[in-house]
Amino acid sequence: MSKMPTISQFLESNSSRLRLFDMGRRVVKIPREQFLKFEQGEISYPYPLQRKAWFGILFQQQGGEPFIWFLQLPLDELGRLVLAARDDFLHRLLEQISENLQAAKEGQQLESALQDNPYCFKPKEERLAIFHAKAAHAFKRQPSKYYPHAQQYFSGELGWDQWPFVGYQGIADMAVRQFEKENSRHLSRAIPQLPTRPFEALCHCLENEQVTLDITQALLDRVQKAVAETAPDPAIISSAIRGVAQSCSAGLRRELLHAVLNRPDLCTPDILMAISGRVWESLKEAQSGRLYLERLAESSAGQPFFSQSLADLLYLPGMREPLLKLIRSPDRSEQLAQAIGEMFG
């Protein structure tokens, strides 16, 4: 075990208050104790993406302004932290800080020391908007200046065709604050009428939240309407799948997934990726997992897509056992059995 401190311990030694967020599969809070166990090599990272941990650290020294670090660290074959990489990150950080001790005392060097650090990354603008919405909410600060306009839009006051004037940051604020005032009611009433672009943006924000029952039902209704059309819009379907990723109703989420998975013609690679990338926990349930694997084996994207998607799922904590049970099932189709055989053969 490495003798270096963990990143959490290093920051907390400077009297910093930490908040930790996954920035890979979802922008969601990671409990401090869980993250500390991960840093100590005791558990796997809960949301691995591309065999790395992508996370944001929001910390505030007493009386100072908050700092934000976005880091990506490699994981081993079990999804646990490569401790040598964490130690290398800290060594580089300490070397930079030591070059300017006065700046460090003033609380400035902690941020500037990361400028050339290879373990840092800049999230996409959409992810940053979601992160800032969560950060403002966590620190009990006012939402962005775009929030009131987003409230007006989703209440229907401005007209649904006025979406180009709604800032993405305002949509992120709406998703984070869905339980405040009339936000949940406005969103659930807006969902059936939204054009594709604002619907996509809203769902991409909602995937990071535990959405209400009303919003989940509205998303399910929108998908059921879409799949009944002569030419269903795949963007609507994949977005709705993402929108219910953390729904408070597992039953409605399952119903939505089955409405899609029972239609092989709808299961494009993008839709299958939305399921495995955002709603993977639902695939632990035997029927949902079986349907997904069958559609994956039938995909026009071929064997490489099947193998890559299944390998990614097997790498996720808690997914290996239920998926292996399905893979070994005698009830699997011949096509699925062949795809599995090619993957492991």
Phi and psi in degrees as GROMACS dihedral restraints (atoms count N, CA, C in turn):
[ dihedral_restraints ]
;  ai    aj    ak    al  type     phi  dphi    fc
    3     4     5     6     1   -66.4    20    10
    4     5     6     7     1   146.6    20    10
    6     7     8     9     1   -90.2    20    10
    7     8     9    10     1    -6.2    20    10
    9    10    11    12     1   -68.8    20    10
   10    11    12    13     1   150.4    20    10
   12    13    14    15     1   -69.3    20    10
   13    14    15    16     1   162.0    20    10
   15    16    17    18     1   -76.9    20    10
   16    17    18    19     1   166.3    20    10
   18    19    20    21     1   -61.5    20    10
   19    20    21    22     1   -41.5    20    10
   21    22    23    24     1   -60.8    20    10
   22    23    24    25     1   -47.0    20    10
   24    25    26    27     1   -63.3    20    10
   25    26    27    28     1   -39.1    20    10
   27    28    29    30     1   -61.5    20    10
   28    29    30    31     1   -45.9    20    10
   30    31    32    33     1   -70.1    20    10
   31    32    33    34     1   -40.6    20    10
   33    34    35    36     1   -69.7    20    10
   34    35    36    37     1   -21.7    20    10
   36    37    38    39     1   -68.4    20    10
   37    38    39    40     1   -18.4    20    10
   39    40    41    42     1   -96.9    20    10
   40    41    42    43     1    22.6    20    10
   42    43    44    45     1    60.1    20    10
   43    44    45    46     1    38.3    20    10
   45    46    47    48     1   -95.7    20    10
   46    47    48    49     1   143.5    20    10
   48    49    50    51     1   -98.0    20    10
   49    50    51    52     1   123.9    20    10
   51    52    53    54     1  -105.0    20    10
   52    53    54    55     1   144.8    20    10
   54    55    56    57     1  -133.0    20    10
   55    56    57    58     1   134.1    20    10
   57    58    59    60     1  -120.8    20    10
   58    59    60    61     1   137.3    20    10
   60    61    62    63     1  -135.6    20    10
   61    62    63    64     1   136.7    20    10
   63    64    65    66     1   -70.3    20    10
   64    65    66    67     1   140.8    20    10
   66    67    68    69     1  -123.6    20    10
   67    68    69    70     1    10.8    20    10
   69    70    71    72     1   -94.8    20    10
   70    71    72    73     1   -83.4    20    10
   72    73    74    75     1   -74.5    20    10
   73    74    75    76     1   -37.5    20    10
   75    76    77    78     1  -145.2    20    10
   76    77    78    79     1   161.0    20    10
   78    79    80    81     1   -98.3    20    10
   79    80    81    82     1    91.1    20    10
   81    82    83    84     1  -134.9    20    10
   82    83    84    85     1   151.8    20    10
   84    85    86    87     1   -70.0    20    10
   85    86    87    88     1   139.3    20    10
   87    88    89    90     1  -109.3    20    10
   88    89    90    91     1   121.2    20    10
   90    91    92    93     1   -56.5    20    10
   91    92    93    94     1   141.5    20    10
   93    94    95    96     1   -56.7    20    10
   94    95    96    97     1   -45.8    20    10
   96    97    98    99     1   -63.9    20    10
   97    98    99   100     1   -38.2    20    10
   99   100   101   102     1   -64.8    20    10
  100   101   102   103     1   -42.7    20    10
  102   103   104   105     1   -66.6    20    10
  103   104   105   106     1   -38.0    20    10
  105   106   107   108     1   -64.1    20    10
  106   107   108   109     1   -40.1    20    10
  108   109   110   111     1   -65.4    20    10
  109   110   111   112     1   -37.5    20    10
  111   112   113   114     1   -62.9    20    10
  112   113   114   115     1   -45.9    20    10
  114   115   116   117     1   -63.6    20    10
  115   116   117   118     1   -29.3    20    10
  117   118   119   120     1   -85.9    20    10
  118   119   120   121     1     2.7    20    10
  120   121   122   123     1    78.4    20    10
  121   122   123   124     1    18.5    20    10
  123   124   125   126     1   -90.0    20    10
  124   125   126   127     1   -28.9    20    10
  126   127   128   129     1  -136.0    20    10
  127   128   129   130     1   164.1    20    10
  129   130   131   132     1   -76.8    20    10
  130   131   132   133     1   157.1    20    10
  132   133   134   135     1   -68.6    20    10
  133   134   135   136     1   134.1    20    10
  135   136   137   138     1   -69.4    20    10
  136   137   138   139     1   -24.3    20    10
  138   139   140   141     1  -133.5    20    10
  139   140   141   142     1    61.2    20    10
  141   142   143   144     1   -66.2    20    10
  142   143   144   145     1   144.9    20    10
  144   145   146   147     1  -140.2    20    10
  145   146   147   148     1   123.6    20    10
  147   148   149   150     1    55.4    20    10
  148   149   150   151     1    36.4    20    10
  150   151   152   153     1    58.6    20    10
  151   152   153   154     1    33.7    20    10
  153   154   155   156     1  -136.7    20    10
  154   155   156   157     1   158.3    20    10
  156   157   158   159     1  -100.0    20    10
  157   158   159   160     1   119.2    20    10
  159   160   161   162     1  -109.6    20    10
  160   161   162   163     1   116.4    20    10
  162   163   164   165     1  -146.5    20    10
  163   164   165   166     1   157.5    20    10
  165   166   167   168     1  -114.5    20    10
  166   167   168   169     1   140.7    20    10
  168   169   170   171     1  -116.9    20    10
  169   170   171   172     1   120.4    20    10
  171   172   173   174     1  -107.2    20    10
  172   173   174   175     1   116.6    20    10
  174   175   176   177     1  -138.8    20    10
  175   176   177   178     1   152.9    20    10
  177   178   179   180     1  -139.8    20    10
  178   179   180   181     1   120.8    20    10
  180   181   182   183     1   -80.0    20    10
  181   182   183   184     1   152.2    20    10
  183   184   185   186     1   -53.7    20    10
  184   185   186   187     1   121.5    20    10
  186   187   188   189     1    79.9    20    10
  187   188   189   190     1    -0.9    20    10
  189   190   191   192     1  -106.2    20    10
  190   191   192   193     1   179.0    20    10
  192   193   194   195     1   -81.6    20    10
  193   194   195   196     1   151.4    20    10
  195   196   197   198     1   -66.8    20    10
  196   197   198   199     1   146.3    20    10
  198   199   200   201     1  -109.6    20    10
  199   200   201   202     1   155.2    20    10
  201   202   203   204     1  -131.8    20    10
  202   203   204   205     1   128.0    20    10
  204   205   206   207     1  -116.2    20    10
  205   206   207   208     1   136.8    20    10
  207   208   209   210     1  -117.0    20    10
  208   209   210   211     1   116.1    20    10
  210   211   212   213     1  -123.8    20    10
  211   212   213   214     1   148.9    20    10
  213   214   215   216     1  -130.5    20    10
  214   215   216   217     1   125.2    20    10
  216   217   218   219     1  -126.0    20    10
  217   218   219   220     1   142.0    20    10
  219   220   221   222     1   -71.9    20    10
  220   221   222   223     1   152.8    20    10
  222   223   224   225     1  -116.9    20    10
  223   224   225   226     1   154.2    20    10
  225   226   227   228     1   -85.9    20    10
  226   227   228   229     1  -170.7    20    10
  228   229   230   231     1   -67.2    20    10
  229   230   231   232     1   -17.1    20    10
  231   232   233   234     1   -98.2    20    10
  232   233   234   235     1     3.4    20    10
  234   235   236   237     1    82.0    20    10
  235   236   237   238     1    14.0    20    10
  237   238   239   240     1   -97.3    20    10
  238   239   240   241     1   159.1    20    10
  240   241   242   243     1   -65.2    20    10
  241   242   243   244     1   135.1    20    10
  243   244   245   246     1   -78.3    20    10
  244   245   246   247     1   102.8    20    10
  246   247   248   249     1   -62.2    20    10
  247   248   249   250     1   -31.1    20    10
  249   250   251   252     1   -62.4    20    10
  250   251   252   253     1   -35.4    20    10
  252   253   254   255     1   -69.4    20    10
  253   254   255   256     1   -41.6    20    10
  255   256   257   258     1   -62.0    20    10
  256   257   258   259     1   -43.0    20    10
  258   259   260   261     1   -64.5    20    10
  259   260   261   262     1   -37.6    20    10
  261   262   263   264     1   -63.9    20    10
  262   263   264   265     1   -42.2    20    10
  264   265   266   267     1   -57.8    20    10
  265   266   267   268     1   -47.6    20    10
  267   268   269   270     1   -67.5    20    10
  268   269   270   271     1   -38.6    20    10
  270   271   272   273     1   -59.1    20    10
  271   272   273   274     1   -47.0    20    10
  273   274   275   276     1   -62.1    20    10
  274   275   276   277     1   -41.8    20    10
  276   277   278   279     1   -62.8    20    10
  277   278   279   280     1   -47.2    20    10
  279   280   281   282     1   -65.7    20    10
  280   281   282   283     1   -35.6    20    10
  282   283   284   285     1   -64.1    20    10
  283   284   285   286     1   -41.2    20    10
  285   286   287   288     1   -66.7    20    10
  286   287   288   289     1   -40.9    20    10
  288   289   290   291     1   -65.5    20    10
  289   290   291   292     1   -39.8    20    10
  291   292   293   294     1   -64.0    20    10
  292   293   294   295     1   -20.2    20    10
  294   295   296   297     1   -72.6    20    10
  295   296   297   298     1   -15.5    20    10
  297   298   299   300     1  -150.1    20    10
  298   299   300   301     1    77.7    20    10
  300   301   302   303     1   -63.4    20    10
  301   302   303   304     1   -35.1    20    10
  303   304   305   306     1   -64.3    20    10
  304   305   306   307     1   -42.2    20    10
  306   307   308   309     1   -63.8    20    10
  307   308   309   310     1   -36.2    20    10
  309   310   311   312     1   -63.6    20    10
  310   311   312   313     1   -40.1    20    10
  312   313   314   315     1   -63.3    20    10
  313   314   315   316     1   -31.6    20    10
  315   316   317   318     1   -84.5    20    10
  316   317   318   319     1     0.4    20    10
  318   319   320   321     1    79.7    20    10
  319   320   321   322     1    12.4    20    10
  321   322   323   324     1   -93.9    20    10
  322   323   324   325     1   -34.3    20    10
  324   325   326   327     1   -69.1    20    10
  325   326   327   328     1   -25.5    20    10
  327   328   329   330     1   -57.3    20    10
  328   329   330   331     1   -34.0    20    10
  330   331   332   333     1   -85.0    20    10
  331   332   333   334     1   -47.9    20    10
  333   334   335   336     1   -68.4    20    10
  334   335   336   337     1   -24.8    20    10
  336   337   338   339     1   -66.7    20    10
  337   338   339   340     1   -13.3    20    10
  339   340   341   342     1   -93.4    20    10
  340   341   342   343     1    -2.2    20    10
  342   343   344   345     1   -58.4    20    10
  343   344   345   346     1   -38.7    20    10
  345   346   347   348     1  -111.6    20    10
  346   347   348   349     1    18.3    20    10
  348   349   350   351     1   -81.7    20    10
  349   350   351   352     1   124.5    20    10
  351   352   353   354     1   -68.8    20    10
  352   353   354   355     1   -10.8    20    10
  354   355   356   357     1   -91.9    20    10
  355   356   357   358     1     0.8    20    10
  357   358   359   360     1   -91.4    20    10
  358   359   360   361     1   154.6    20    10
  360   361   362   363     1  -148.6    20    10
  361   362   363   364     1   161.9    20    10
  363   364   365   366     1  -110.2    20    10
  364   365   366   367     1   117.3    20    10
  366   367   368   369     1   -64.6    20    10
  367   368   369   370     1   160.8    20    10
  369   370   371   372     1   -62.7    20    10
  370   371   372   373     1   156.5    20    10
  372   373   374   375     1   -57.5    20    10
  373   374   375   376     1   -37.9    20    10
  375   376   377   378     1   -64.3    20    10
  376   377   378   379     1   -42.1    20    10
  378   379   380   381     1   -66.3    20    10
  379   380   381   382     1   -37.7    20    10
  381   382   383   384     1   -63.0    20    10
  382   383   384   385     1   -39.6    20    10
  384   385   386   387     1   -61.3    20    10
  385   386   387   388     1   -43.1    20    10
  387   388   389   390     1   -65.7    20    10
  388   389   390   391     1   -43.2    20    10
  390   391   392   393     1   -61.1    20    10
  391   392   393   394     1   -45.3    20    10
  393   394   395   396     1   -65.1    20    10
  394   395   396   397     1   -35.3    20    10
  396   397   398   399     1   -63.7    20    10
  397   398   399   400     1   -41.7    20    10
  399   400   401   402     1   -69.0    20    10
  400   401   402   403     1   -40.2    20    10
  402   403   404   405     1   -63.4    20    10
  403   404   405   406     1   -44.8    20    10
  405   406   407   408     1   -60.8    20    10
  406   407   408   409     1   -41.3    20    10
  408   409   410   411     1   -67.1    20    10
  409   410   411   412     1   -40.5    20    10
  411   412   413   414     1   -64.4    20    10
  412   413   414   415     1   -37.7    20    10
  414   415   416   417     1   -91.3    20    10
  415   416   417   418     1    10.4    20    10
  417   418   419   420     1    55.8    20    10
  418   419   420   421     1    41.0    20    10
  420   421   422   423     1  -102.0    20    10
  421   422   423   424     1   165.0    20    10
  423   424   425   426     1   -67.7    20    10
  424   425   426   427     1   146.6    20    10
  426   427   428   429     1   -67.8    20    10
  427   428   429   430     1   177.8    20    10
  429   430   431   432     1   -68.6    20    10
  430   431   432   433     1   168.8    20    10
  432   433   434   435     1   -67.1    20    10
  433   434   435   436     1   -15.0    20    10
  435   436   437   438     1   -84.5    20    10
  436   437   438   439     1   -11.3    20    10
  438   439   440   441     1   -63.4    20    10
  439   440   441   442     1   -48.6    20    10
  441   442   443   444     1   -59.0    20    10
  442   443   444   445     1   -38.6    20    10
  444   445   446   447     1   -67.0    20    10
  445   446   447   448     1   -39.1    20    10
  447   448   449   450     1   -64.2    20    10
  448   449   450   451     1   -39.8    20    10
  450   451   452   453     1   -59.0    20    10
  451   452   453   454     1   -43.9    20    10
  453   454   455   456     1   -62.9    20    10
  454   455   456   457     1   -43.1    20    10
  456   457   458   459     1   -63.1    20    10
  457   458   459   460     1   -50.7    20    10
  459   460   461   462     1   -73.2    20    10
  460   461   462   463     1   -13.8    20    10
  462   463   464   465     1   -81.3    20    10
  463   464   465   466     1   -10.3    20    10
  465   466   467   468     1    91.1    20    10
  466   467   468   469     1     3.2    20    10
  468   469   470   471     1   -66.4    20    10
  469   470   471   472     1   -34.0    20    10
  471   472   473   474     1   -94.4    20    10
  472   473   474   475     1   -14.2    20    10
  474   475   476   477     1    97.2    20    10
  475   476   477   478     1   135.3    20    10
  477   478   479   480     1   -68.3    20    10
  478   479   480   481     1   -19.6    20    10
  480   481   482   483     1   -80.7    20    10
  481   482   483   484     1    -1.4    20    10
  483   484   485   486     1   -91.6    20    10
  484   485   486   487     1    17.2    20    10
  486   487   488   489     1   -62.7    20    10
  487   488   489   490     1   -28.7    20    10
  489   490   491   492     1   -60.9    20    10
  490   491   492   493     1   -17.1    20    10
  492   493   494   495     1   -95.2    20    10
  493   494   495   496     1     1.9    20    10
  495   496   497   498     1   -92.7    20    10
  496   497   498   499     1   121.1    20    10
  498   499   500   501     1   -71.3    20    10
  499   500   501   502     1   140.5    20    10
  501   502   503   504     1   -59.1    20    10
  502   503   504   505     1   -34.8    20    10
  504   505   506   507     1   -61.9    20    10
  505   506   507   508     1   -36.5    20    10
  507   508   509   510     1   -66.1    20    10
  508   509   510   511     1   -37.1    20    10
  510   511   512   513     1   -65.6    20    10
  511   512   513   514     1   -41.5    20    10
  513   514   515   516     1   -62.0    20    10
  514   515   516   517     1   -40.8    20    10
  516   517   518   519     1   -62.3    20    10
  517   518   519   520     1   -40.1    20    10
  519   520   521   522     1   -61.8    20    10
  520   521   522   523     1   -43.5    20    10
  522   523   524   525     1   -63.6    20    10
  523   524   525   526     1   -45.5    20    10
  525   526   527   528     1   -65.5    20    10
  526   527   528   529     1   -34.4    20    10
  528   529   530   531     1  -106.3    20    10
  529   530   531   532     1    33.0    20    10
  531   532   533   534     1   -63.8    20    10
  532   533   534   535     1   -23.0    20    10
  534   535   536   537     1   -86.5    20    10
  535   536   537   538     1    -5.0    20    10
  537   538   539   540     1   -89.4    20    10
  538   539   540   541     1   143.5    20    10
  540   541   542   543     1    49.3    20    10
  541   542   543   544     1  -127.8    20    10
  543   544   545   546     1  -105.2    20    10
  544   545   546   547     1    18.0    20    10
  546   547   548   549     1   -59.5    20    10
  547   548   549   550     1   -46.2    20    10
  549   550   551   552     1   -62.9    20    10
  550   551   552   553     1   -42.2    20    10
  552   553   554   555     1   -64.9    20    10
  553   554   555   556     1   -43.3    20    10
  555   556   557   558     1   -62.4    20    10
  556   557   558   559     1   -43.6    20    10
  558   559   560   561     1   -65.5    20    10
  559   560   561   562     1   -44.5    20    10
  561   562   563   564     1   -65.1    20    10
  562   563   564   565     1   -32.0    20    10
  564   565   566   567     1   -78.9    20    10
  565   566   567   568     1   -25.8    20    10
  567   568   569   570     1   -80.1    20    10
  568   569   570   571     1   -33.5    20    10
  570   571   572   573     1   -52.5    20    10
  571   572   573   574     1   -42.4    20    10
  573   574   575   576     1   -64.9    20    10
  574   575   576   577     1   -18.8    20    10
  576   577   578   579     1  -111.7    20    10
  577   578   579   580     1    -7.4    20    10
  579   580   581   582     1   -68.3    20    10
  580   581   582   583     1   137.5    20    10
  582   583   584   585     1   -62.4    20    10
  583   584   585   586     1   166.3    20    10
  585   586   587   588     1   -58.3    20    10
  586   587   588   589     1   -46.9    20    10
  588   589   590   591     1   -62.0    20    10
  589   590   591   592     1   -52.5    20    10
  591   592   593   594     1   -67.1    20    10
  592   593   594   595     1   -28.8    20    10
  594   595   596   597     1   -64.0    20    10
  595   596   597   598     1   -44.6    20    10
  597   598   599   600     1   -59.5    20    10
  598   599   600   601     1   -48.6    20    10
  600   601   602   603     1   -60.7    20    10
  601   602   603   604     1   -43.5    20    10
  603   604   605   606     1   -62.6    20    10
  604   605   606   607     1   -46.7    20    10
  606   607   608   609     1   -64.5    20    10
  607   608   609   610     1   -35.9    20    10
  609   610   611   612     1   -67.9    20    10
  610   611   612   613     1   -23.7    20    10
  612   613   614   615     1   -84.5    20    10
  613   614   615   616     1   -40.1    20    10
  615   616   617   618     1   -65.3    20    10
  616   617   618   619     1   -25.7    20    10
  618   619   620   621     1   -62.2    20    10
  619   620   621   622     1   -17.5    20    10
  621   622   623   624     1   -94.9    20    10
  622   623   624   625     1     4.7    20    10
  624   625   626   627     1  -127.1    20    10
  625   626   627   628     1   158.0    20    10
  627   628   629   630     1   -84.7    20    10
  628   629   630   631     1    92.6    20    10
  630   631   632   633     1   -73.3    20    10
  631   632   633   634     1   154.6    20    10
  633   634   635   636     1   -73.5    20    10
  634   635   636   637     1   167.3    20    10
  636   637   638   639     1   -62.7    20    10
  637   638   639   640     1   -41.8    20    10
  639   640   641   642     1   -62.1    20    10
  640   641   642   643     1   -43.4    20    10
  642   643   644   645     1   -66.9    20    10
  643   644   645   646     1   -41.8    20    10
  645   646   647   648     1   -60.5    20    10
  646   647   648   649     1   -44.3    20    10
  648   649   650   651     1   -62.9    20    10
  649   650   651   652     1   -39.9    20    10
  651   652   653   654     1   -64.1    20    10
  652   653   654   655     1   -39.4    20    10
  654   655   656   657     1   -67.3    20    10
  655   656   657   658     1   -40.0    20    10
  657   658   659   660     1   -62.4    20    10
  658   659   660   661     1   -44.8    20    10
  660   661   662   663     1   -61.2    20    10
  661   662   663   664     1   -38.7    20    10
  663   664   665   666     1   -66.1    20    10
  664   665   666   667     1   -39.9    20    10
  666   667   668   669     1   -68.2    20    10
  667   668   669   670     1   -43.6    20    10
  669   670   671   672     1   -61.8    20    10
  670   671   672   673     1   -36.1    20    10
  672   673   674   675     1   -68.2    20    10
  673   674   675   676     1   -41.1    20    10
  675   676   677   678     1   -64.7    20    10
  676   677   678   679     1   -44.5    20    10
  678   679   680   681     1   -70.6    20    10
  679   680   681   682     1   -17.5    20    10
  681   682   683   684     1   -83.0    20    10
  682   683   684   685     1   -10.1    20    10
  684   685   686   687     1   -77.3    20    10
  685   686   687   688     1   159.0    20    10
  687   688   689   690     1   -63.1    20    10
  688   689   690   691     1   -40.9    20    10
  690   691   692   693     1  -128.5    20    10
  691   692   693   694     1    82.8    20    10
  693   694   695   696     1   -58.7    20    10
  694   695   696   697     1   143.1    20    10
  696   697   698   699     1   -83.9    20    10
  697   698   699   700     1   111.5    20    10
  699   700   701   702     1   -62.8    20    10
  700   701   702   703     1   -27.1    20    10
  702   703   704   705     1   -66.4    20    10
  703   704   705   706     1   -37.4    20    10
  705   706   707   708     1   -65.6    20    10
  706   707   708   709     1   -43.2    20    10
  708   709   710   711     1   -67.5    20    10
  709   710   711   712     1   -48.9    20    10
  711   712   713   714     1   -65.6    20    10
  712   713   714   715     1   -35.6    20    10
  714   715   716   717     1   -67.4    20    10
  715   716   717   718     1   -42.2    20    10
  717   718   719   720     1   -63.1    20    10
  718   719   720   721     1   -38.3    20    10
  720   721   722   723     1   -59.0    20    10
  721   722   723   724     1   -45.0    20    10
  723   724   725   726     1   -65.1    20    10
  724   725   726   727     1   -37.1    20    10
  726   727   728   729     1   -64.1    20    10
  727   728   729   730     1   -28.5    20    10
  729   730   731   732     1   -97.3    20    10
  730   731   732   733     1    11.6    20    10
  732   733   734   735     1   -51.9    20    10
  733   734   735   736     1   -39.4    20    10
  735   736   737   738     1  -121.1    20    10
  736   737   738   739     1    33.8    20    10
  738   739   740   741     1   -58.3    20    10
  739   740   741   742     1   148.1    20    10
  741   742   743   744     1   -71.8    20    10
  742   743   744   745     1   -11.6    20    10
  744   745   746   747     1  -113.9    20    10
  745   746   747   748     1   102.4    20    10
  747   748   749   750     1   -65.4    20    10
  748   749   750   751     1   -32.3    20    10
  750   751   752   753     1   -65.1    20    10
  751   752   753   754     1   -45.9    20    10
  753   754   755   756     1   -68.4    20    10
  754   755   756   757     1   -36.9    20    10
  756   757   758   759     1   -62.7    20    10
  757   758   759   760     1   -42.7    20    10
  759   760   761   762     1   -62.7    20    10
  760   761   762   763     1   -41.5    20    10
  762   763   764   765     1   -62.2    20    10
  763   764   765   766     1   -40.6    20    10
  765   766   767   768     1   -64.3    20    10
  766   767   768   769     1   -45.8    20    10
  768   769   770   771     1   -61.2    20    10
  769   770   771   772     1   -42.8    20    10
  771   772   773   774     1   -68.5    20    10
  772   773   774   775     1   -31.8    20    10
  774   775   776   777     1   -60.9    20    10
  775   776   777   778     1   -30.9    20    10
  777   778   779   780     1   -87.7    20    10
  778   779   780   781     1   -48.6    20    10
  780   781   782   783     1   -67.8    20    10
  781   782   783   784     1   -22.2    20    10
  783   784   785   786     1   -80.7    20    10
  784   785   786   787     1     0.9    20    10
  786   787   788   789     1  -118.4    20    10
  787   788   789   790     1    88.2    20    10
  789   790   791   792     1   -53.2    20    10
  790   791   792   793     1   -32.9    20    10
  792   793   794   795     1   -67.3    20    10
  793   794   795   796     1   -18.9    20    10
  795   796   797   798     1   -90.6    20    10
  796   797   798   799     1   -15.1    20    10
  798   799   800   801     1   -84.6    20    10
  799   800   801   802     1    70.5    20    10
  801   802   803   804     1   -69.9    20    10
  802   803   804   805     1   162.8    20    10
  804   805   806   807     1   -54.3    20    10
  805   806   807   808     1   -39.2    20    10
  807   808   809   810     1   -63.4    20    10
  808   809   810   811     1   -39.8    20    10
  810   811   812   813     1   -70.1    20    10
  811   812   813   814     1   -40.4    20    10
  813   814   815   816     1   -64.3    20    10
  814   815   816   817     1   -36.3    20    10
  816   817   818   819     1   -68.1    20    10
  817   818   819   820     1   -36.1    20    10
  819   820   821   822     1   -62.7    20    10
  820   821   822   823     1   -38.2    20    10
  822   823   824   825     1   -68.4    20    10
  823   824   825   826     1   -51.4    20    10
  825   826   827   828     1   -71.7    20    10
  826   827   828   829     1   -28.6    20    10
  828   829   830   831     1   -84.8    20    10
  829   830   831   832     1   -25.5    20    10
  831   832   833   834     1  -125.1    20    10
  832   833   834   835     1   -25.2    20    10
  834   835   836   837     1  -122.8    20    10
  835   836   837   838     1    32.2    20    10
  837   838   839   840     1   -61.8    20    10
  838   839   840   841     1   -31.3    20    10
  840   841   842   843     1   -60.3    20    10
  841   842   843   844     1   -30.8    20    10
  843   844   845   846     1   -66.0    20    10
  844   845   846   847     1   -20.6    20    10
  846   847   848   849     1   -79.6    20    10
  847   848   849   850     1    -4.5    20    10
  849   850   851   852     1   -68.7    20    10
  850   851   852   853     1   -28.9    20    10
  852   853   854   855     1   -71.7    20    10
  853   854   855   856     1   131.2    20    10
  855   856   857   858     1   -56.5    20    10
  856   857   858   859     1   -47.5    20    10
  858   859   860   861     1   -66.3    20    10
  859   860   861   862     1   -42.9    20    10
  861   862   863   864     1   -64.9    20    10
  862   863   864   865     1   -43.5    20    10
  864   865   866   867     1   -63.7    20    10
  865   866   867   868     1   -40.1    20    10
  867   868   869   870     1   -65.2    20    10
  868   869   870   871     1   -45.4    20    10
  870   871   872   873     1   -59.8    20    10
  871   872   873   874     1   -43.5    20    10
  873   874   875   876     1   -62.4    20    10
  874   875   876   877     1   -46.1    20    10
  876   877   878   879     1   -64.0    20    10
  877   878   879   880     1   -36.7    20    10
  879   880   881   882     1   -65.2    20    10
  880   881   882   883     1   -44.3    20    10
  882   883   884   885     1   -65.6    20    10
  883   884   885   886     1   -36.0    20    10
  885   886   887   888     1   -64.7    20    10
  886   887   888   889     1   -41.1    20    10
  888   889   890   891     1   -67.4    20    10
  889   890   891   892     1   -28.5    20    10
  891   892   893   894     1   -85.8    20    10
  892   893   894   895     1    -7.9    20    10
  894   895   896   897     1   -59.4    20    10
  895   896   897   898     1   141.6    20    10
  897   898   899   900     1   -68.0    20    10
  898   899   900   901     1   -13.7    20    10
  900   901   902   903     1   -73.5    20    10
  901   902   903   904     1   -13.4    20    10
  903   904   905   906     1    85.8    20    10
  904   905   906   907     1  -172.7    20    10
  906   907   908   909     1   -61.8    20    10
  907   908   909   910     1   -42.5    20    10
  909   910   911   912     1   -57.7    20    10
  910   911   912   913     1   -40.2    20    10
  912   913   914   915     1   -65.6    20    10
  913   914   915   916     1   -42.1    20    10
  915   916   917   918     1   -59.9    20    10
  916   917   918   919     1   -50.7    20    10
  918   919   920   921     1   -63.9    20    10
  919   920   921   922     1   -42.6    20    10
  921   922   923   924     1   -66.8    20    10
  922   923   924   925     1   -42.7    20    10
  924   925   926   927     1   -65.6    20    10
  925   926   927   928     1   -44.4    20    10
  927   928   929   930     1   -68.4    20    10
  928   929   930   931     1   -40.2    20    10
  930   931   932   933     1   -61.5    20    10
  931   932   933   934     1   -39.9    20    10
  933   934   935   936     1   -63.1    20    10
  934   935   936   937     1   -42.3    20    10
  936   937   938   939     1   -66.2    20    10
  937   938   939   940     1   -42.5    20    10
  939   940   941   942     1   -64.1    20    10
  940   941   942   943     1   -23.2    20    10
  942   943   944   945     1   -78.8    20    10
  943   944   945   946     1   -18.6    20    10
  945   946   947   948     1   -75.5    20    10
  946   947   948   949     1   137.6    20    10
  948   949   950   951     1   -56.9    20    10
  949   950   951   952     1   132.8    20    10
  951   952   953   954     1    85.2    20    10
  952   953   954   955     1    -4.0    20    10
  954   955   956   957     1   -98.8    20    10
  955   956   957   958     1   -21.7    20    10
  957   958   959   960     1   -62.4    20    10
  958   959   960   961     1   -50.2    20    10
  960   961   962   963     1   -62.8    20    10
  961   962   963   964     1   -50.8    20    10
  963   964   965   966     1   -64.3    20    10
  964   965   966   967     1   -33.8    20    10
  966   967   968   969     1   -72.6    20    10
  967   968   969   970     1   -40.7    20    10
  969   970   971   972     1   -62.8    20    10
  970   971   972   973     1   -34.9    20    10
  972   973   974   975     1   -62.5    20    10
  973   974   975   976     1   -41.0    20    10
  975   976   977   978     1   -70.3    20    10
  976   977   978   979     1   -38.7    20    10
  978   979   980   981     1   -61.6    20    10
  979   980   981   982     1   -35.6    20    10
  981   982   983   984     1   -89.0    20    10
  982   983   984   985     1    -1.2    20    10
  984   985   986   987     1   -64.2    20    10
  985   986   987   988     1   135.8    20    10
  987   988   989   990     1   -71.8    20    10
  988   989   990   991     1   -11.5    20    10
  990   991   992   993     1   -86.1    20    10
  991   992   993   994     1    -2.1    20    10
  993   994   995   996     1   -67.2    20    10
  994   995   996   997     1   153.0    20    10
  996   997   998   999     1   -73.8    20    10
  997   998   999  1000     1   163.9    20    10
  999  1000  1001  1002     1   -63.4    20    10
 1000  1001  1002  1003     1   -37.7    20    10
 1002  1003  1004  1005     1   -64.9    20    10
 1003  1004  1005  1006     1   -41.7    20    10
 1005  1006  1007  1008     1   -66.9    20    10
 1006  1007  1008  1009     1   -42.3    20    10
 1008  1009  1010  1011     1   -59.8    20    10
 1009  1010  1011  1012     1   -39.5    20    10
 1011  1012  1013  1014     1   -67.1    20    10
 1012  1013  1014  1015     1   -42.6    20    10
 1014  1015  1016  1017     1   -63.9    20    10
 1015  1016  1017  1018     1   -39.7    20    10
 1017  1018  1019  1020     1   -65.3    20    10
 1018  1019  1020  1021     1   -42.8    20    10
 1020  1021  1022  1023     1   -60.9    20    10
 1021  1022  1023  1024     1   -41.7    20    10
 1023  1024  1025  1026     1   -67.9    20    10
 1024  1025  1026  1027     1   -34.8    20    10
 1026  1027  1028  1029     1   -67.8    20    10
 1027  1028  1029  1030     1   -45.2    20    10
 1029  1030  1031  1032     1   -96.3    20    10
 1030  1031  1032  1033     1    -8.6    20    10
